[in-house]
Amino acid sequence: MSDSTKKPQPYTATQERIAKPLMVAMSRVNTWIYRLSGGRFGARWMYGAPVLLLTTMGKKSGEPRTAPLLYLEDGQRVVLVGSQGGMSKNPLWVGNIDANPDVEIEIGAKKRKMRGRRGSDQEKTRYWPALTKMYPDFIDYQARTTRNIPIIVLEPR
């Protein structure tokens, strides 16, 4: 079996400890560039996948927290993936939405108030092919972890 056909291995605790601060730093830079440019820069990721900015209220802090995330539009709905690169735990923004579903998204310079919820297994089955077509690495992320990576469905409020 070649390296390209091996099943992705779970991250070690050390790898996660190293990766998380790097992801936070990259997210802050991306958010800054995105906002500074009105979404002209930082609005696309690998494979051309679109990026939005999601602002949630911190579950513990009560402070606004912003994360650049890949998204899929389905009419008025916006679908997000809580992958965190296939790490062992959900990203903090998922827990923030569980605690307070009222969020704001920025797509380009346009802001929209939304309400988020975890998608059902049926919704994940429905959206997963389009999500993985948009960003094929989601397949490896799910294979890398034992948790069922959640999708988050945002709807206008």
Rosetta blueprint (number, residue, H / E / L):
1 M L
2 S L
3 D H
4 S H
5 T H
6 K L
7 K L
8 P L
9 Q L
10 P L
11 Y L
12 T L
13 A H
14 T H
15 Q H
16 E H
17 R H
18 I H
19 A H
20 K H
21 P H
22 L H
23 M H
24 V H
25 A H
26 M H
27 S H
28 R H
29 V H
30 N H
31 T H
32 W H
33 I H
34 Y H
35 R H
36 L H
37 S L
38 G L
39 G L
40 R L
41 F L
42 G L
43 A L
44 R E
45 W L
46 M H
47 Y H
48 G H
49 A L
50 P E
51 V E
52 L E
53 L E
54 L E
55 T E
56 T E
57 M E
58 G L
59 K L
60 K L
61 S L
62 G L
63 E L
64 P E
65 R E
66 T E
67 A E
68 P E
69 L E
70 L E
71 Y L
72 L E
73 E E
74 D E
75 G L
76 Q L
77 R E
78 V E
79 V E
80 L E
81 V E
82 G L
83 S L
84 Q H
85 G H
86 G H
87 M L
88 S L
89 K L
90 N L
91 P L
92 L H
93 W H
94 V H
95 G H
96 N H
97 I H
98 D H
99 A H
100 N L
101 P L
102 D E
103 V E
104 E E
105 I E
106 E E
107 I E
108 G L
109 A L
110 K E
111 K E
112 R E
113 K E
114 M E
115 R E
116 G E
117 R E
118 R E
119 G L
120 S L
121 D H
122 Q H
123 E H
124 K H
125 T H
126 R H
127 Y H
128 W H
129 P H
130 A H
131 L H
132 T H
133 K H
134 M H
135 Y L
136 P L
137 D H
138 F H
139 I H
140 D H
141 Y H
142 Q H
143 A H
144 R H
145 T L
146 T L
147 R L
148 N L
149 I L
150 P L
151 I E
152 I E
153 V E
154 L E
155 E E
156 P E
157 R L
